[in-house]
Amino acid sequence: MTKVQVSLPEDAEDGLQAFIDDVDERLSSEEDTCQVVQDTLIDLFGDREAWERWQSGKPVSPATRVRLQGYDPCNATLEAEYYAEKDDEKFKRSKQLQWLWRQFDATPMADNVDFALRFRQMLATHLFEDAGDNLRIFKGVTFSFGHNITVGDNTVIHDDVHLDDRGKLTIGDRVSISDNVHIYSHAHDVVDQTEVRNYHTKIGDDARITYDAMVNAGNHVGENAIVGARAIVQGDVPAHHIAVGAPAKSVKVKPGFEDVAEPLEAGGERLADDREIPYDLPDDIEVFDEFGRDLGGPVNPHRTE
């Protein structure tokens, strides 16, 4: 065991927990989420006095006005807002919670590990489809939507991880995801990159995804498996396998699991096509294509309902 228990001074603990409980209670109520997010960020950034001055009709500088308006999620856009296949009703609340999550990470309090882990755990219970107990989510973790993510108990997600849930992402219990990992659940057509296919990506219980690795859409990393640093997972990693390289290849079975693990040659099988999540787009949708190209359509169009 290489870690020890750490606790905050009693006065600090009482204040921090009271703040978390207050935000949690408000997010669990019928109160408008935008209002909760706005109020929380105004106070976290110490802007209550400037906010009240502006609201009373007193003049503020253009920069101050932009800053104050920015605490309201309705005055911001996120990249996933442009995804045509998103569930508008679910994304409306997810966007507001994501805005609070991202802006919290820009405050000095985001580096207070004990407090920040508990605050993000609380937010995860409101944002994710399901969030297990004792999650440890560090700074700079981003999502596409948030509401298509399920995470089990006692899982650790380290700094600057991207969890793409444009499709669906399931992460098991006691999973360790190291810094700078990217896990995807969508892919683009090789010819027409505006065509997107969504998948269900899974990370099994007790798996470890190590530094700067990438798991591509629709692949499964089995329980107790390890994905090596900077590996690129293009096919499944069976349970108890250690996979390294680009593309990732199973090179070893974890010691003690030789009798239950599949043979090494079983690794790398690509089953993503069987895990595609179909979707339909409205006939009258107003499409935005930043490239403005006519490529004659995708090679592999997404599946429809």
C-alpha positions as CSV (number, residue, x, y, z in Angstrom):
1,M,0.0,0.0,0.0
2,T,1.6,3.3,-1.1
3,K,-1.0,5.8,0.1
4,V,-2.0,7.2,3.4
5,Q,-5.2,8.8,4.7
6,V,-5.2,12.6,4.7
7,S,-7.8,14.9,6.3
8,L,-8.4,18.6,6.3
9,P,-8.5,20.7,9.4
10,E,-11.9,20.6,11.1
11,D,-12.9,24.1,10.3
12,A,-12.0,23.8,6.6
13,E,-13.8,20.4,6.4
14,D,-17.0,21.8,7.8
15,G,-17.0,24.7,5.4
16,L,-16.2,22.6,2.3
17,Q,-18.7,19.9,3.1
18,A,-21.4,22.5,3.8
19,F,-20.8,24.0,0.3
20,I,-20.9,20.6,-1.4
21,D,-24.1,19.7,0.4
22,D,-25.8,23.0,-0.5
23,V,-25.0,22.7,-4.2
24,D,-26.1,19.0,-4.2
25,E,-29.4,19.9,-2.5
26,R,-30.1,22.6,-5.0
27,L,-29.3,20.4,-8.0
28,S,-31.6,17.7,-6.6
29,S,-34.5,20.2,-6.2
30,E,-36.9,21.7,-8.7
31,E,-34.8,24.8,-8.9
32,D,-33.7,25.9,-12.3
33,T,-30.2,24.3,-13.0
34,C,-29.0,27.3,-14.8
35,Q,-29.7,29.5,-11.8
36,V,-27.8,27.1,-9.5
37,V,-24.8,27.0,-11.8
38,Q,-24.8,30.7,-12.2
39,D,-25.0,31.4,-8.5
40,T,-22.3,28.8,-7.7
41,L,-19.9,30.2,-10.2
42,I,-20.4,33.8,-9.2
43,D,-19.5,33.0,-5.6
44,L,-16.6,30.6,-6.5
45,F,-15.0,33.3,-8.6
46,G,-15.6,36.0,-5.9
47,D,-17.8,38.1,-8.2
48,R,-20.9,38.6,-6.1
49,E,-20.2,42.3,-5.5
50,A,-19.7,43.0,-9.2
51,W,-22.7,40.9,-10.1
52,E,-25.0,42.9,-7.8
53,R,-23.5,46.2,-9.0
54,W,-24.3,45.2,-12.6
55,Q,-27.8,43.9,-11.7
56,S,-28.6,47.2,-10.0
57,G,-28.0,49.0,-13.3
58,K,-24.6,50.5,-12.4
59,P,-22.1,50.6,-15.2
60,V,-19.5,47.9,-15.6
61,S,-16.7,47.5,-18.2
62,P,-17.4,45.4,-21.3
63,A,-14.9,42.8,-20.0
64,T,-16.7,42.6,-16.7
65,R,-20.0,42.2,-18.4
66,V,-18.7,39.3,-20.5
67,R,-17.3,37.6,-17.5
68,L,-20.5,38.0,-15.5
69,Q,-22.7,36.8,-18.4
70,G,-20.4,33.8,-18.8
71,Y,-21.4,32.3,-15.5
72,D,-24.8,31.5,-17.1
73,P,-24.5,28.3,-19.2
74,C,-27.2,29.7,-21.5
75,N,-24.6,32.3,-22.6
76,A,-22.0,29.7,-23.7
77,T,-21.7,26.9,-26.3
78,L,-19.9,23.6,-26.0
79,E,-18.5,21.5,-28.9
80,A,-21.1,18.7,-28.4
81,E,-23.9,21.3,-28.8
82,Y,-23.2,21.1,-32.5
83,Y,-23.6,17.3,-32.8
84,A,-26.7,16.8,-34.8
85,E,-27.7,13.4,-33.3
86,K,-27.7,14.6,-29.7
87,D,-30.7,14.2,-27.4
88,D,-31.7,17.8,-27.1
89,E,-33.7,17.3,-23.9
90,K,-31.0,15.4,-22.1
91,F,-28.2,17.7,-23.4
92,K,-29.9,20.8,-22.1
93,R,-29.3,19.8,-18.4
94,S,-26.0,18.0,-19.2
95,K,-24.6,21.2,-20.8
96,Q,-25.4,23.2,-17.7
97,L,-23.7,20.7,-15.4
98,Q,-20.7,20.4,-17.7
99,W,-20.4,24.2,-17.6
100,L,-20.2,24.1,-13.8
101,W,-17.7,21.2,-13.9
102,R,-15.4,22.9,-16.4
103,Q,-15.5,26.3,-14.8
104,F,-15.0,24.8,-11.3
105,D,-11.8,23.3,-12.8
106,A,-10.6,26.8,-13.6
107,T,-10.8,27.9,-9.9
108,P,-8.0,27.6,-7.4
109,M,-10.2,25.2,-5.4
110,A,-9.9,22.6,-8.2
111,D,-6.3,22.0,-6.9
112,N,-7.5,21.3,-3.3
113,V,-7.6,17.5,-3.9
114,D,-9.7,16.4,-1.0
115,F,-12.4,19.0,-1.7
116,A,-12.3,18.8,-5.5
117,L,-12.6,15.0,-5.6
118,R,-15.8,15.2,-3.5
119,F,-17.2,18.0,-5.5
120,R,-16.7,16.2,-8.8
121,Q,-18.2,13.0,-7.3
122,M,-21.3,14.9,-6.3
123,L,-21.5,16.5,-9.8
124,A,-21.1,13.1,-11.4
125,T,-24.2,11.8,-9.7
126,H,-26.2,14.5,-11.4
127,L,-24.4,14.4,-14.8
128,F,-23.6,10.8,-15.6
129,E,-26.2,8.1,-16.4
130,D,-24.9,6.3,-13.4
131,A,-22.0,7.2,-11.0
132,G,-20.7,4.7,-8.5
133,D,-19.5,5.3,-5.0
134,N,-16.1,6.6,-4.1
135,L,-15.2,7.9,-7.5
136,R,-11.9,9.9,-7.7
137,I,-12.0,12.2,-10.7
138,F,-9.1,14.6,-11.0
139,K,-8.7,17.9,-12.8
140,G,-9.3,18.5,-16.5
141,V,-11.5,15.5,-17.3
142,T,-13.9,16.3,-20.2
143,F,-16.9,14.6,-21.8
144,S,-19.0,14.9,-24.9
145,F,-22.4,14.8,-23.3
146,G,-21.9,13.2,-19.9
147,H,-25.3,11.6,-19.7
148,N,-24.2,8.6,-21.7
149,I,-21.5,7.6,-19.2
150,T,-21.8,4.9,-16.6
151,V,-19.0,4.5,-14.0
152,G,-18.8,1.8,-11.3
153,D,-17.5,2.0,-7.7
154,N,-14.0,2.9,-6.6
155,T,-12.8,4.0,-10.0
156,V,-10.0,6.6,-10.5
157,I,-9.9,8.9,-13.5
158,H,-6.7,11.0,-13.5
159,D,-5.9,14.4,-15.0
160,D,-6.8,15.6,-18.5
161,V,-8.7,12.4,-19.5
162,H,-11.3,12.7,-22.3
163,L,-14.3,10.5,-22.0
164,D,-16.2,10.7,-25.3
165,D,-19.8,9.6,-24.8
166,R,-21.2,10.6,-28.1
167,G,-22.3,7.0,-28.3
168,K,-22.2,5.2,-25.0
169,L,-19.4,4.6,-22.5
170,T,-19.4,2.0,-19.7
171,I,-16.6,1.9,-17.2
172,G,-16.6,-0.8,-14.5
173,D,-15.6,-1.0,-10.8
174,R,-12.0,-0.3,-9.5
175,V,-10.8,0.9,-12.9
176,S,-7.7,3.1,-13.2
177,I,-7.5,5.6,-16.0
178,S,-4.2,7.4,-16.1
179,D,-3.4,11.0,-17.2
180,N,-4.1,12.0,-20.8
181,V,-6.1,8.9,-21.8
182,H,-8.7,9.3,-24.5
183,I,-11.6,6.8,-24.7
184,Y,-13.9,7.2,-27.7
185,S,-17.4,6.0,-28.6
186,H,-17.7,7.7,-32.0
187,A,-15.8,7.5,-35.3
188,H,-15.8,9.4,-38.6
189,D,-16.1,8.1,-42.1
190,V,-12.8,7.8,-43.9
191,V,-14.0,9.8,-46.9
192,D,-16.8,12.1,-45.5
193,Q,-15.6,13.0,-42.1
194,T,-18.9,14.8,-41.3
195,E,-20.5,11.3,-41.2
196,V,-20.4,9.9,-37.7
197,R,-21.0,6.4,-36.4
198,N,-21.7,5.9,-32.7
199,Y,-20.8,2.8,-30.6
200,H,-20.9,1.3,-27.1
201,T,-17.3,1.2,-25.6
202,K,-16.7,-0.7,-22.4
203,I,-13.9,-0.8,-19.9
204,G,-14.2,-3.9,-17.6
205,D,-13.8,-4.1,-13.8
206,D,-10.3,-3.8,-12.5
207,A,-8.9,-2.7,-15.9
208,R,-6.0,-0.2,-16.1
209,I,-5.6,2.2,-19.0
210,T,-2.2,3.7,-18.6
211,Y,-0.7,7.1,-19.6
212,D,-1.6,8.7,-22.9
213,A,-3.3,5.6,-24.3
214,M,-6.3,5.7,-26.6
215,V,-9.3,3.3,-26.8
216,N,-11.1,3.7,-30.1
217,A,-14.9,3.5,-30.5
218,G,-16.7,0.3,-29.9
219,N,-13.8,-1.7,-28.4
220,H,-13.9,-3.5,-25.1
221,V,-11.1,-3.7,-22.6
222,G,-11.7,-6.8,-20.5
223,E,-11.7,-7.1,-16.7
224,N,-8.3,-7.0,-15.1
225,A,-6.6,-6.1,-18.4
226,I,-3.9,-3.5,-18.8
227,V,-3.5,-1.1,-21.8
228,G,0.1,0.1,-21.9
229,A,1.3,3.7,-22.1
230,R,0.5,5.4,-25.5
231,A,-1.1,2.2,-26.8
232,I,-3.9,2.6,-29.4
233,V,-6.7,0.0,-28.9
234,Q,-8.2,-0.8,-32.3
235,G,-9.7,-4.2,-31.2
236,D,-10.8,-5.9,-28.0
237,V,-8.3,-6.6,-25.2
238,P,-9.4,-9.8,-23.5
239,A,-9.6,-10.1,-19.7
240,H,-6.3,-10.4,-17.9
241,H,-4.3,-9.5,-21.0
242,I,-1.6,-6.9,-21.2
243,A,-1.7,-5.0,-24.5
244,V,0.9,-2.5,-25.8
245,G,1.8,-0.7,-29.0
246,A,0.0,1.0,-31.9
247,P,-2.1,-0.8,-32.8
248,A,-2.3,-2.4,-29.3
249,K,-1.4,-6.1,-29.3
250,S,-1.7,-8.6,-26.4
251,V,1.8,-9.5,-25.4
252,K,1.3,-11.2,-22.0
253,V,-1.2,-12.6,-19.6
254,K,-1.1,-11.2,-16.1
255,P,0.8,-13.5,-13.7
256,G,-1.6,-15.9,-11.9
257,F,-4.4,-15.7,-14.5
258,E,-2.9,-18.0,-17.1
259,D,-5.5,-20.7,-16.5
260,V,-8.5,-18.4,-17.0
261,A,-7.3,-16.0,-19.7
262,E,-7.9,-16.5,-23.4
263,P,-4.7,-17.2,-25.4
264,L,-2.8,-14.1,-26.6
265,E,-3.9,-14.6,-30.2
266,A,-7.4,-13.9,-29.1
267,G,-6.5,-10.2,-28.5
268,G,-7.1,-7.5,-31.1
269,E,-10.3,-8.9,-32.6
270,R,-12.4,-6.0,-33.8
271,L,-16.1,-6.4,-32.9
272,A,-17.0,-2.7,-32.9
273,D,-19.4,-3.0,-35.9
274,D,-21.6,-5.3,-33.8
275,R,-21.8,-2.5,-31.1
276,E,-22.8,0.4,-33.3
277,I,-25.7,2.5,-31.9
278,P,-28.1,3.5,-34.6
279,Y,-29.7,6.9,-34.8
280,D,-32.0,8.9,-37.0
281,L,-31.8,12.6,-37.9
282,P,-34.9,14.8,-38.5
283,D,-35.7,15.3,-42.2
284,D,-35.8,19.1,-41.7
285,I,-32.5,19.4,-39.8
286,E,-30.4,22.4,-40.7
287,V,-27.0,20.8,-41.3
288,F,-23.8,22.8,-40.6
289,D,-20.7,21.6,-42.5
290,E,-17.6,23.6,-41.7
291,F,-15.7,22.1,-44.7
292,G,-18.2,22.9,-47.4
293,R,-17.2,19.9,-49.5
294,D,-19.3,17.6,-51.7
295,L,-17.7,14.2,-51.5
296,G,-20.6,12.2,-52.8
297,G,-21.5,10.7,-49.4
298,P,-19.8,8.4,-46.9
299,V,-18.3,5.0,-47.5
300,N,-19.9,3.6,-44.4
301,P,-23.0,5.5,-43.4
302,H,-24.3,5.3,-39.9
303,R,-27.0,2.8,-39.0
304,T,-30.5,4.1,-38.6
305,E,-33.2,3.0,-36.3
